Amino acid sequence: MKSLAIKTFEEYQERYAQSVADPSAFWGEIAETFQWEKSWDKVLEWNFQEPKVQWFKGGQLNITTNALDRHLEHNANKIAFYWEPNDPSTEARSYTYAQLHTAVCRFANALKVKGIKKGDRICIYMPMIPELAIAVLACARIGAVHSVVFAGFSANALADRIVDAEATMVITSDGLNRGAKSMALKEIVDEAITTCPSITNVIVYNCLGWECNMVSGRDSWWHDAIAHQPEHCTPELMDVEDPLFILYTSGSTGKPKGVVHTCGGYMVYTAYTFQNVYQYEADDIYWCTADIGWITGHSYIVYGPLLSGATSVLFEGIPTYPYAGRFWQIVEKYKVTQFLTAPTAIRSLMAHGTEHLKPYDLSSLKILGTVGEPINEEAWQWYYKEVGKEQCAIVDNWWQTETGGIMISGIGTLSPLKPTFAGYPLPGIQPVLLNQEGREIEEPNVEGYLCIKAPWPSILRTTYGDHERCRVTYFSHYDGYYFTGDGAKRDENGMYRIIGRIDDVINVSGHRFGTAEIENAINANEHVIESAVVGYPHPVKGQSIYAFVVGEELPEDELAARHSIVETVSKEIGKIAVPEKIMFVTGLPKTRSGKIMRRILRKVAEGETGSLGDTSTLLDPGIVDEIILKSNTI
Ligand code: WT7
């Protein structure tokens, strides 16, 4: 297999220039390194008005042929995944490419026996165990569209996603252990699907040996489903633009949307970016600590690394369980060479102190990645000095669920380091900064709206079941541009620094929520009339959620009322979306036209009540005084 990696910074600059001058020639050459059943007729056809983007049009392939079968000739016995359990006393497991191939084929055959066909949607709600990756790949093998839901979302959130995708099957496990906590996943699935008539099958992996209520005719155990299944499964022939998966993500409107990625472009782009950003070499051991329930796990645990024939670590647990040195113990154990985690994890480990690093040999590390939210200077320096011992490159990967792959980043050890700057656009990516009027900002060090001018192979194709929503959300703000929702700056050398969201999206520990989504959840509480939610800076989580809540009257027992709201949000979305602070108020600051003045609430949440600006246009300025007074007691 030919490596797609650029070898010098000059080569990056040359390749970048080529990719902009002639995208079709550039991507056509890269795409040729993959296995296609039928080659494409045309590399690129697009417009951002509908929008409609087609890459490698007319091509046919199966992504799993490229991620698995392709490696069997020379690398059948190479480890694809080392699996490290949540609890260090549980036995670790590993899969070679040959073993993974067999496991995927057997499970794919089991899916077929259950009547699953190309195009069917399958919801996957599982712990971070090898079977999660196997389930994902088995869907891709037979052309079923996977929709992985992070196993931390509640029954209601799971049900919403199943209903939206009209999924016919759920793949889950009895339960999961994450750190010291556990969750009964099958029970949550049972509760969710009481409102999901499309579900006719549930497959349950026996992860913890827990008893489960199995509904006859609907539910089956994973081990029973794969028993007697053959070890070969002919890959389904997919059109390059057939959907590969749906992944739900939050935006500034209430309901999460199903971002749709397709087979060919996603394959080419995730492999290309993985090999370039992580400069993966044959004997390297790569570890990304994300969960496969998020896009990072899809692109940089499952597809990108496997397409590249890489060896990865798959970790079930969390950074601090059962001790704060767990990450570093795993780095030492597997001699990890490339490590990718989130700023929130870095900050949390930084807070635990450097003594937890000391016992471990981290000298195998070459490249340290950070992803999911802006990294602050202090965390960057700690990562660089304490983890990397000033010997590793830091690559800050900026991208989104919608972009499918890394867009702006350092390029392995090739590009210069600049703390808190994500870096350069990868080849094929044409970012621009727009001002309020939608004009491109040319001068350096000016903040603007980050947009992308031309398509790249893994750009989202639609939002499931509602193409208009895709157009309005991403392609209507500025005509002819993909709108990211982020603000950014570019320095005199063309390096980008991501400032953060400019829309109503809150990023808590790298998890994305819409303010409206959380407000809807809070409003589901029977005592709540209305609410407003804002994000505010948090030393570990990046941002935290502050909720201003209006009930019929102020609660007598605030503690109980708060508890009740926490319960409601946990039920509607999941514990990950619970507000850190809740203030009960008699009203919200609104303009005369009834619009909530979030600017004011944000200031209050940030503790800057002295600089609220002009409040004279408010319907009831007295509300602000009430809120300021109360803010000292929250
Ligand atoms: C949003 C996308 C990227 C996969 C995981 C999150 C923020 C992401 C960075 C970064 C600054 C970042 C942006 C983006 N974000 N990476 N390196 N530096 N901000 O994917 O859930 O789709 O969220 O996360 O605000 O828009 P996501």
Residues whose N, C-alpha, C, O or C-beta is under 5 A from the ligand:
A	BS01	WT7	T296 T370 V371 G372 E373 P374 D396 N397 W398 W399 Q400 T401 E402 T484 D486 I498 G500 R501 G510 R512
